[in-house]
Amino acid sequence: MDLLNTLVDKGLRRELPTREEALAVLATSDDDVLDVVAAAGKVRRHWFGRRVKLNYLVNLKSGLCPEDCSYCSQRLGSSTGILKYSWLKPDEASKAAAAGLAGGAKRVCLVASGRGPTDRDVDRVAGTIKAIKEQNEGVEVCACLGLLSDGQAERLREAGADAYNHNLNTSEGTYGEITTTHTYADRVDTVNKAHAAGLSACSGLIAGMGETDEDLVDVVFSLRELDPDSVPVNFLIPVEGTPLAKEWNLTPQRCLRILAMVRFVCPDVEVRIAGGREVHLRTMQPLALNLANSIFLGDYLTTEGQAGQADLEMIADAGFVVEGADEVTLPEHRADAAGAVCGSHADAGCGSHAEAGCGSGCGSHEGVAATATATATATATATATAIVNEPRTDLVAVRRRGAGTDLAPNA
């Protein structure tokens, strides 16, 4: 396929595809999905080899959020039945982080619900960062606390934070349909504040909220312009009690096409599969490792993920290796440009609401021919598609272990 050959060549040269090329990736058929994965996989392996970066989330403060983000189980007025608790103490957060690090994670992502931190909150997180770093030599810490005020990114950097995550989530044109309590520009401003403070910037998206292909391309092109070190790709987890609970738009093939598009647009950036991979990629998760070079280990903020040991086995069975603590994630040219922070901004990002999720449609549908035979075939295909796209609510489980509970975490 000429399109894929062109995109591979551009990816190896770090050349930005055209919008039309990015849209064409999303428009490829399910029959071509393995070709798409193979092509994007060449770009992934060129810049990142067969290494997979493991990251671990610690939810410092769950629920109790004044924002109205439609995708989020922690939103204002949520009726989701998630764990709700105020700030973990530094020793509690450090204990939770240790479980993930023992499982192979090299970065800990400290996340807190809310519009943004107060100065007192920044002090709290600074104490937590200190506790984690004192007990775990060489660990990388990413903070994800919402919108930052002037000077707060610098204070987090001084406290030992290596990175800051704040996702754009969706395109600027549709952002107001997802959230009304803050703006797309607010999010861009926070990413820029992290950059300016010398933190490794991490910013990504949520796919599956009813957006169009054009919206997906818009947000990924905007991310490329912001130039974060890490781009987490979340696939919406439609949690009951949220406005998007009925948005089940994804197939595994659709998710693979989205990840491939992100890889072609951001060839030398850490692409992380964040929330929702278990729900939407399901048994196709190993294929996605050919596109992304980073995943979260274990559970997410308010929902459960695949067992940590299963993650490790999946990586090994797919022929990949867990990235070591002494390895630099980013390619040398990006590492040199980024500076010496944490293996030169070696990776970043959390995806603050990592439970969030995947892309808007499901793959193209073939036209129905006029003959009876073609009609029967189309009917069978439609039936099969309906089965595949049946909402898998059985795969969505509210987290009841780990941070904020007395039960051991999944790591």
Secondary structure as GFF3:
##gff-version 3
##sequence-region A 1 411
A	DSSP	alpha_helix	2	12	.	.	.	ID=ss1
A	DSSP	alpha_helix	19	27	.	.	.	ID=ss2
A	DSSP	three_ten_helix	30	32	.	.	.	ID=ss3
A	DSSP	alpha_helix	33	48	.	.	.	ID=ss4
A	DSSP	beta_strand	51	61	.	.	.	ID=ss5
A	DSSP	alpha_helix	90	102	.	.	.	ID=ss6
A	DSSP	beta_strand	107	112	.	.	.	ID=ss7
A	DSSP	alpha_helix	119	135	.	.	.	ID=ss8
A	DSSP	beta_strand	140	144	.	.	.	ID=ss9
A	DSSP	alpha_helix	152	159	.	.	.	ID=ss10
A	DSSP	beta_strand	163	165	.	.	.	ID=ss11
A	DSSP	three_ten_helix	172	174	.	.	.	ID=ss12
A	DSSP	alpha_helix	175	178	.	.	.	ID=ss13
A	DSSP	alpha_helix	184	196	.	.	.	ID=ss14
A	DSSP	beta_strand	200	202	.	.	.	ID=ss15
A	DSSP	beta_strand	205	207	.	.	.	ID=ss16
A	DSSP	alpha_helix	213	226	.	.	.	ID=ss17
A	DSSP	beta_strand	230	235	.	.	.	ID=ss18
A	DSSP	alpha_helix	252	265	.	.	.	ID=ss19
A	DSSP	beta_strand	270	273	.	.	.	ID=ss20
A	DSSP	pi_helix	277	281	.	.	.	ID=ss21
A	DSSP	three_ten_helix	282	284	.	.	.	ID=ss22
A	DSSP	alpha_helix	285	288	.	.	.	ID=ss23
A	DSSP	beta_strand	294	296	.	.	.	ID=ss24
A	DSSP	alpha_helix	308	317	.	.	.	ID=ss25
A	DSSP	beta_strand	321	322	.	.	.	ID=ss26
A	DSSP	alpha_helix	332	338	.	.	.	ID=ss27
A	DSSP	alpha_helix	342	345	.	.	.	ID=ss28
A	DSSP	alpha_helix	372	388	.	.	.	ID=ss29
A	DSSP	three_ten_helix	393	395	.	.	.	ID=ss30
###
